[in-house]
Amino acid sequence: MGAVNAVNTASAAGSGDRGDRAPKQDRSRATRQRLLEAAVACLAEHGWAGSTVAAVAERAGVSRGAAQHHFPTREDLFTAAVEFVAEERSLALRALFPDGATAGDRRAVVRALVDLYTGPLFRAALHLWVAASDEDQLRPRVTELEARVGRETHRIAVDLLAADESAPGVRETVQGLLDMARGLGLANLLTDDAARRERVVTQWAALLEDALGRVTD
């Protein structure tokens, strides 16, 4: 009987340990998420020079020691932030038209893509590009992930625009749209370019209706 009680006690203790581990893992994931979000926000607002581990930890509401537990070095933190930014941008792209809607309104598609490139995720990604140009540890990861995100962005744009890339010039037309959106994002870093941006969006939507309409009708 005593042996049974001992087994039951050990089993209960083991269950308690597992129960304790789950909340700890949840807290650890939540802390890591806060640190990555804070790293992206710091990059978007202050650039690489102003984005230290201490600044990120303060913004995330955790101690520097806790930050270094998850990311021992600054390079570790911002390398992880590179991947986080890439994943968030991909999610944002997929969420533009969550029901799989296509190009019933090409102007809406152009507007959504431009908004993506003028938002905080692009701003943070841009600072990472600049940092990667001088940071050997960041450059390979940034290059790899940006290539992947670029391919995915192009694929989603083609789907949303209902573009037929087998037709001559269509791939280049879509790529031109994405290059234009990226350029508007760069211009937006210095000044609020909303009025001019709206006119450009309207014109590009008209051009796409003309170019893609001819090859998809």
Backbone as numpy.savetxt, mean C-alpha at the origin, in Angstrom:
# Nx Ny Nz CAx CAy CAz Cx Cy Cz
-6.88 -42.03 41.70 -7.71 -40.83 41.70 -6.85 -39.58 41.70
-5.80 -39.63 42.55 -4.90 -38.50 42.60 -4.21 -38.28 41.28
-3.90 -39.40 40.56 -3.25 -39.27 39.27 -4.18 -38.61 38.27
-5.49 -38.98 38.33 -6.48 -38.37 37.44 -6.58 -36.88 37.69
-6.62 -36.51 38.99 -6.69 -35.09 39.33 -5.47 -34.35 38.83
-4.31 -35.00 38.94 -3.08 -34.35 38.48 -3.12 -34.12 36.98
-3.64 -35.15 36.25 -3.74 -35.00 34.80 -4.70 -33.88 34.45
-5.86 -33.85 35.15 -6.84 -32.81 34.89 -6.28 -31.42 35.17
-5.52 -31.33 36.28 -4.92 -30.05 36.64 -3.92 -29.61 35.58
-3.09 -30.56 35.12 -2.10 -30.23 34.10 -2.78 -29.84 32.81
-3.88 -30.54 32.46 -4.61 -30.21 31.23 -5.20 -28.82 31.31
-5.77 -28.49 32.47 -6.35 -27.16 32.65 -5.27 -26.10 32.56
-4.12 -26.40 33.16 -3.03 -25.43 33.10 -2.56 -25.24 31.67
-2.49 -26.37 30.93 -2.08 -26.26 29.54 -3.06 -25.45 28.73
-4.35 -25.63 28.96 -5.36 -24.84 28.25 -5.23 -23.38 28.60
-4.93 -23.14 29.90 -4.75 -21.75 30.30 -3.56 -21.12 29.61
-2.47 -21.91 29.46 -1.29 -21.39 28.77 -1.62 -21.04 27.33
-2.39 -21.96 26.67 -2.75 -21.70 25.29 -3.65 -20.47 25.20
-4.54 -20.34 26.18 -5.41 -19.17 26.19 -4.64 -17.89 26.39
-3.58 -17.96 27.23 -2.76 -16.78 27.47 -1.95 -16.43 26.23
-1.49 -17.50 25.52 -0.66 -17.24 24.35 -1.44 -16.54 23.24
-2.71 -16.92 23.08 -3.51 -16.33 22.00 -3.65 -14.83 22.15
-4.06 -14.33 23.35 -4.12 -12.86 23.50 -2.77 -12.19 23.33
-1.69 -12.86 23.79 -0.36 -12.27 23.61 -0.01 -12.16 22.13
-0.35 -13.21 21.36 -0.10 -13.16 19.92 -0.93 -12.07 19.26
-2.18 -11.94 19.72 -3.04 -10.88 19.17 -2.46 -9.51 19.47
-1.99 -9.33 20.71 -1.40 -8.04 21.09 -0.14 -7.77 20.30
0.66 -8.83 20.07 1.89 -8.67 19.31 1.58 -8.26 17.86
0.58 -8.91 17.26 0.20 -8.55 15.89 -0.33 -7.12 15.83
-1.12 -6.75 16.84 -1.67 -5.39 16.87 -0.56 -4.35 17.02
0.42 -4.65 17.86 1.56 -3.73 18.03 2.35 -3.60 16.73
2.59 -4.72 16.08 3.32 -4.69 14.81 2.56 -3.87 13.77
1.24 -4.07 13.73 0.42 -3.32 12.77 0.49 -1.83 13.05
0.42 -1.44 14.33 0.51 -0.03 14.67 1.86 0.55 14.27
2.91 -0.21 14.47 4.25 0.28 14.11 4.37 0.48 12.59
3.85 -0.46 11.82 3.91 -0.32 10.37 3.08 0.87 9.89
1.89 1.01 10.44 1.05 2.15 10.07 1.73 3.47 10.45
2.36 3.49 11.63 3.06 4.70 12.07 4.26 4.98 11.18
4.96 3.93 10.75 6.12 4.11 9.87 5.68 4.72 8.54
4.57 4.23 8.00 4.05 4.78 6.74 3.66 6.24 6.92
2.96 6.54 8.03 2.53 7.92 8.28 3.72 8.85 8.45
4.75 8.39 9.17 5.94 9.21 9.35 6.63 9.48 8.01
6.73 8.46 7.19 7.34 8.64 5.88 6.56 9.64 5.04
5.23 9.52 5.07 4.39 10.40 4.27 4.50 11.85 4.73
4.66 12.06 6.02 4.66 13.42 6.56 6.05 14.02 6.69
7.05 13.19 7.03 8.36 13.73 7.37 9.49 13.22 6.49
9.21 12.27 5.61 10.27 11.74 4.77 11.19 10.81 5.54
12.20 10.31 4.84 13.12 9.35 5.45 13.91 9.96 6.59
14.41 11.16 6.41 15.27 11.77 7.44 14.54 11.94 8.77
13.25 12.23 8.72 12.50 12.46 9.95 11.82 11.23 10.50
12.05 10.09 9.87 11.36 8.86 10.28 12.32 7.93 11.01
12.59 8.26 12.25 13.45 7.40 13.07 12.61 6.36 13.78
13.27 5.35 14.33 12.56 4.33 15.10 11.86 4.96 16.30
12.54 5.91 16.96 11.94 6.57 18.13 10.68 7.34 17.73
10.73 8.04 16.60 9.56 8.81 16.15 8.40 7.88 15.82
8.71 6.77 15.18 7.67 5.80 14.83 7.07 5.18 16.08
7.93 4.80 17.04 7.44 4.20 18.28 6.53 5.16 19.03
6.94 6.44 19.11 6.11 7.43 19.79 4.76 7.58 19.11
4.77 7.60 17.80 3.52 7.76 17.05 2.62 6.54 17.25
3.23 5.36 17.33 2.46 4.13 17.50 1.99 3.93 18.94
2.53 4.73 19.85 2.12 4.60 21.25 2.76 3.42 21.95
3.97 3.06 21.52 4.68 1.96 22.16 6.08 2.44 22.53
6.73 1.67 23.38 8.09 2.05 23.77 9.07 1.74 22.63
10.21 2.40 22.69 11.23 2.11 21.69 11.69 0.67 21.81
11.75 0.16 23.04 12.14 -1.24 23.25 11.17 -2.19 22.58
9.87 -1.88 22.70 8.86 -2.73 22.06 9.00 -2.68 20.54
9.29 -1.49 20.03 9.49 -1.36 18.58 10.69 -2.19 18.14
11.77 -2.13 18.90 12.97 -2.86 18.51 12.82 -4.36 18.74
11.88 -4.76 19.57 11.57 -6.18 19.72 11.02 -6.72 18.40
10.16 -5.96 17.75 9.58 -6.37 16.47 10.52 -6.10 15.30
11.22 -4.97 15.36 12.10 -4.55 14.27 13.42 -4.07 14.88
14.42 -4.95 14.98 15.65 -4.60 15.70 16.38 -3.38 15.16
16.27 -3.10 13.86 16.98 -1.96 13.29 16.00 -1.09 12.50
16.45 0.11 12.21 15.66 1.02 11.38 15.40 0.42 10.00
16.42 -0.24 9.46 16.27 -0.87 8.14 15.23 -1.97 8.18
15.22 -2.76 9.27 14.20 -3.81 9.41 12.80 -3.20 9.39
12.63 -2.12 10.14 11.33 -1.48 10.25 10.85 -0.98 8.90
11.70 -0.27 8.20 11.23 0.35 6.96 11.24 -0.61 5.78
12.03 -1.68 5.87 11.89 -2.73 4.87 10.53 -3.39 5.01
10.10 -3.64 6.25 8.75 -4.18 6.46 7.69 -3.18 6.03
7.96 -1.89 6.24 7.00 -0.87 5.82 6.86 -0.84 4.30
7.94 -1.14 3.57 7.87 -1.23 2.12 6.81 -2.26 1.73
6.91 -3.43 2.33 5.96 -4.50 2.00 4.55 -4.13 2.43
4.43 -3.50 3.59 3.11 -3.09 4.08 2.48 -2.09 3.11
3.27 -1.10 2.66 2.74 -0.12 1.71 2.28 -0.82 0.43
3.10 -1.75 -0.06 2.74 -2.46 -1.29 1.43 -3.22 -1.11
1.28 -3.90 0.02 0.06 -4.66 0.26 -1.15 -3.74 0.39
-0.98 -2.62 1.10 -2.09 -1.69 1.28 -2.50 -1.06 -0.05
-1.54 -0.74 -0.88 -1.87 -0.16 -2.19 -2.59 -1.18 -3.06
-2.18 -2.45 -2.97 -2.87 -3.49 -3.73 -4.31 -3.65 -3.24
-4.49 -3.63 -1.93 -5.85 -3.73 -1.38 -6.70 -2.54 -1.81
-6.10 -1.35 -1.80 -6.84 -0.16 -2.21 -7.27 -0.27 -3.67
-6.40 -0.81 -4.50 -6.75 -0.99 -5.90 -7.91 -1.97 -6.06
-7.83 -3.08 -5.35 -8.90 -4.07 -5.47 -10.23 -3.53 -4.97
-10.17 -2.59 -4.01 -11.39 -2.04 -3.42 -12.02 -0.93 -4.24
-11.36 -0.51 -5.32 -11.91 0.59 -6.11 -13.31 0.25 -6.62
-13.44 -0.97 -7.14 -14.72 -1.43 -7.65 -14.92 -2.84 -7.13
-15.36 -2.97 -5.88 -15.36 -4.27 -5.20 -16.25 -5.32 -5.84
-17.24 -4.93 -6.60 -18.14 -5.90 -7.22 -17.68 -6.33 -8.59
-16.45 -5.96 -8.95 -15.93 -6.34 -10.25 -16.50 -5.51 -11.38
-17.02 -4.33 -11.07 -17.58 -3.47 -12.11 -16.50 -3.08 -13.10
-16.88 -2.99 -14.36 -15.91 -2.62 -15.38 -16.15 -1.19 -15.81
-15.85 -0.90 -17.04 -15.75 0.49 -17.46 -17.06 1.08 -17.92
-18.12 0.92 -17.16 -19.35 1.60 -17.50 -19.17 3.10 -17.42
-18.31 3.54 -16.52 -18.00 4.96 -16.37 -16.49 5.10 -16.31
-15.87 5.31 -17.46 -14.41 5.37 -17.49 -13.87 6.57 -16.73
-14.66 7.62 -16.65 -14.21 8.77 -15.87 -14.05 8.39 -14.40
-14.98 7.56 -13.88 -14.88 7.12 -12.50 -13.62 6.28 -12.29
-13.27 5.48 -13.28 -12.06 4.67 -13.18 -10.82 5.56 -13.15
-10.78 6.54 -14.07 -9.64 7.46 -14.10 -9.54 8.21 -12.78
-10.66 8.69 -12.27 -10.66 9.43 -11.01 -10.15 8.55 -9.87
-10.59 7.30 -9.80 -10.18 6.40 -8.73 -8.68 6.13 -8.80
-8.15 5.92 -9.99 -6.72 5.67 -10.12 -5.89 6.90 -9.75
-6.35 8.07 -10.17 -5.64 9.30 -9.82 -5.68 9.53 -8.31
-6.83 9.27 -7.69 -6.93 9.42 -6.24 -5.94 8.50 -5.52
-5.75 7.31 -6.07 -4.81 6.38 -5.45 -3.40 6.95 -5.47
-3.02 7.58 -6.58 -1.67 8.11 -6.72 -1.49 9.46 -6.04
-2.55 10.09 -5.62 -2.41 11.36 -4.91 -2.70 11.22 -3.41
-2.85 9.99 -2.94 -3.15 9.75 -1.53 -1.91 9.49 -0.70
-2.09 9.26 0.60 -0.96 9.11 1.52 -0.12 7.86 1.27
-0.72 6.79 0.75 0.06 5.59 0.50 1.10 5.83 -0.60
0.70 6.57 -1.64 1.66 6.88 -2.69 2.75 7.82 -2.16
2.34 8.77 -1.33 3.33 9.70 -0.76 4.37 8.93 0.06
3.91 7.98 0.86 4.84 7.18 1.64 5.73 6.34 0.73
5.13 5.75 -0.31 5.92 4.95 -1.24 6.98 5.80 -1.92
6.63 7.03 -2.25 7.59 7.92 -2.91 8.78 8.20 -2.01
8.53 8.43 -0.73 9.64 8.65 0.20 10.52 7.40 0.31
9.89 6.24 0.23 10.67 5.00 0.25 11.54 4.89 -1.00
11.01 5.30 -2.14 11.83 5.28 -3.37 13.07 6.15 -3.19
12.85 7.36 -2.66 13.97 8.28 -2.48 14.98 7.70 -1.50
14.47 7.14 -0.39 15.38 6.54 0.59 16.14 5.37 -0.02
15.45 4.57 -0.82 16.08 3.39 -1.41 17.20 3.75 -2.37
17.13 4.95 -2.94 18.19 5.35 -3.86 19.53 5.52 -3.13
19.48 5.74 -1.81 20.70 5.92 -1.02 20.95 4.81 -0.02
19.96 3.93 0.17 20.07 2.88 1.19 20.16 1.52 0.51
21.35 0.92 0.56 21.56 -0.35 -0.14 20.66 -1.46 0.39
20.33 -1.42 1.68 19.52 -2.49 2.25 18.05 -2.37 1.83
17.61 -1.18 1.48 16.23 -0.99 1.06 16.04 -1.19 -0.44
17.05 -0.86 -1.23 16.86 -0.76 -2.68 16.35 -2.04 -3.33
16.91 -3.22 -3.06 16.41 -4.43 -3.74 14.95 -4.72 -3.43
14.56 -4.56 -2.16 13.17 -4.86 -1.79 12.22 -3.85 -2.41
12.59 -2.57 -2.38 11.73 -1.55 -2.98 11.57 -1.79 -4.47
12.66 -2.09 -5.14 12.62 -2.34 -6.58 11.72 -3.52 -6.91
11.89 -4.60 -6.17 11.11 -5.82 -6.40 9.62 -5.58 -6.16
9.29 -4.95 -5.04 7.89 -4.75 -4.71 7.22 -3.73 -5.62
7.93 -2.69 -5.98 7.34 -1.70 -6.88 7.07 -2.29 -8.25
7.94 -3.19 -8.70 7.69 -3.86 -9.97 6.42 -4.71 -9.87
6.27 -5.40 -8.75 5.08 -6.24 -8.57 3.82 -5.40 -8.49
3.87 -4.31 -7.72 2.71 -3.44 -7.60 2.38 -2.78 -8.94
3.42 -2.41 -9.69 3.19 -1.81 -10.99 2.47 -2.76 -11.94
2.88 -4.03 -11.93 2.21 -5.02 -12.78 0.76 -5.21 -12.36
0.54 -5.27 -11.06 -0.83 -5.47 -10.58 -1.71 -4.26 -10.87
-1.14 -3.07 -10.69 -1.89 -1.85 -10.99 -2.31 -1.83 -12.46
-1.38 -2.19 -13.34 -1.68 -2.20 -14.77 -2.78 -3.22 -15.07
-2.68 -4.40 -14.49 -3.68 -5.44 -14.74 -5.06 -5.01 -14.28
-5.14 -4.41 -13.09 -6.42 -3.97 -12.57 -6.99 -2.84 -13.41
-6.11 -1.92 -13.84 -6.58 -0.82 -14.70 -7.16 -1.36 -16.00
-6.50 -2.34 -16.59 -7.01 -2.95 -17.82 -8.39 -3.55 -17.59
-8.56 -4.26 -16.48 -9.86 -4.86 -16.16 -10.94 -3.80 -15.97
-10.61 -2.77 -15.17 -11.61 -1.74 -14.86 -12.01 -0.94 -16.10
-11.08 -0.77 -17.01 -11.35 0.00 -18.23 -11.93 -0.87 -19.34
-12.05 -2.18 -19.10 -12.51 -3.11 -20.13 -11.70 -2.94 -21.41
-10.40 -2.84 -21.24 -9.51 -2.58 -22.37 -9.05 -3.90 -22.99
-8.98 -3.95 -24.29 -8.53 -5.12 -25.02 -7.07 -4.91 -25.42
-6.16 -5.49 -24.64 -4.74 -5.25 -24.89 -4.20 -5.97 -26.12
-5.04 -6.82 -26.74 -4.58 -7.43 -27.98 -4.62 -6.44 -29.15
-5.34 -5.34 -28.96 -5.42 -4.33 -30.02 -4.20 -3.42 -29.96
-3.69 -3.00 -31.12 -2.50 -2.15 -31.15 -2.69 -0.85 -30.37
-1.70 -0.52 -29.55 -1.69 0.75 -28.84 -2.45 0.79 -27.53
-3.25 -0.25 -27.25 -4.07 -0.20 -26.04 -3.21 -0.32 -24.78
-2.25 -1.23 -24.79 -1.37 -1.37 -23.62 -0.67 -0.06 -23.32
-0.16 0.59 -24.35 0.53 1.86 -24.17 -0.42 2.96 -23.69
-1.68 2.90 -24.14 -2.67 3.88 -23.69 -2.93 3.75 -22.19
-3.08 2.51 -21.73 -3.31 2.27 -20.30 -2.07 2.67 -19.51
-0.89 2.31 -20.01 0.33 2.69 -19.30 0.47 4.20 -19.24
0.09 4.88 -20.31 0.13 6.35 -20.30 -0.78 6.93 -19.24
-1.95 6.32 -19.06 -2.86 6.76 -18.00 -2.20 6.63 -16.63
-1.56 5.50 -16.38 -0.92 5.29 -15.08 0.28 6.22 -14.88
1.03 6.46 -15.95 2.15 7.41 -15.85 1.62 8.82 -15.56
0.51 9.17 -16.22 -0.09 10.48 -15.97 -0.54 10.60 -14.51
-1.19 9.54 -14.00 -1.66 9.57 -12.61 -0.49 9.70 -11.64
0.60 9.00 -11.94 1.79 9.10 -11.08 2.37 10.51 -11.13
2.37 11.11 -12.31 2.85 12.48 -12.43 2.00 13.46 -11.65
0.69 13.27 -11.66 -0.19 14.13 -10.87 0.09 13.95 -9.38
0.41 12.72 -8.99 0.76 12.49 -7.59 2.03 13.22 -7.20
3.01 13.24 -8.09 4.24 13.98 -7.82 3.97 15.48 -7.70
3.16 16.01 -8.62 2.84 17.44 -8.58 2.11 17.80 -7.29
1.31 16.88 -6.80 0.51 17.14 -5.61 1.35 17.22 -4.34
2.60 16.74 -4.41 3.47 16.81 -3.24 3.81 18.25 -2.87
3.87 19.13 -3.88 4.32 20.50 -3.65 3.16 21.47 -3.48
2.10 21.29 -4.26 0.97 22.22 -4.19 -0.33 21.45 -4.31
-1.40 22.07 -3.84 -2.74 21.49 -4.02 -3.15 21.76 -5.46
-3.11 20.73 -6.26 -3.33 20.88 -7.69 -4.72 20.39 -8.11
-5.67 20.45 -7.18 -6.96 19.79 -7.39 -7.71 20.32 -8.61
-7.72 21.63 -8.81 -8.50 22.19 -9.92 -7.94 21.74 -11.26
-6.64 21.85 -11.44 -6.03 21.42 -12.70 -6.17 19.91 -12.86
-6.01 19.20 -11.75 -6.11 17.74 -11.79 -7.49 17.30 -12.29
-8.52 18.00 -11.86 -9.88 17.66 -12.28 -10.05 17.84 -13.79
-9.48 18.89 -14.34 -9.56 19.10 -15.78 -8.80 18.02 -16.54
-7.64 17.63 -16.00 -6.85 16.59 -16.65 -7.61 15.26 -16.62
-8.23 14.94 -15.49 -9.02 13.71 -15.37 -10.14 13.69 -16.41
-10.84 14.80 -16.54 -11.94 14.88 -17.52 -11.42 14.64 -18.94
-10.29 15.27 -19.26 -9.73 15.12 -20.61 -9.26 13.70 -20.86
-8.58 13.10 -19.89 -8.10 11.73 -20.07 -9.25 10.76 -20.22
-10.33 10.97 -19.46 -11.49 10.09 -19.59 -12.07 10.18 -21.00
-12.13 11.39 -21.55 -12.63 11.56 -22.91 -11.72 10.88 -23.92
-10.41 11.01 -23.74 -9.46 10.36 -24.64 -9.59 8.84 -24.58
-9.79 8.31 -23.38 -9.94 6.86 -23.23 -11.24 6.37 -23.87
-12.30 7.13 -23.70 -13.56 6.75 -24.34 -13.37 6.65 -25.84
-12.64 7.59 -26.39 -12.40 7.61 -27.83 -11.49 6.44 -28.24
-10.33 6.34 -27.58 -9.35 5.33 -27.98 -9.84 3.91 -27.69
-10.33 3.66 -26.51 -10.76 2.31 -26.16 -12.10 1.96 -26.78
-12.93 2.97 -26.99 -14.21 2.71 -27.62 -14.04 2.19 -29.03
-13.07 2.73 -29.75 -12.86 2.31 -31.15 -12.40 0.86 -31.23
-11.64 0.42 -30.21 -11.10 -0.93 -30.32 -11.94 -1.98 -29.60
-12.93 -1.56 -28.80 -13.73 -2.53 -28.07 -15.14 -2.62 -28.59
-15.60 -1.68 -29.40 -16.97 -1.72 -29.92 -17.13 -2.90 -30.89
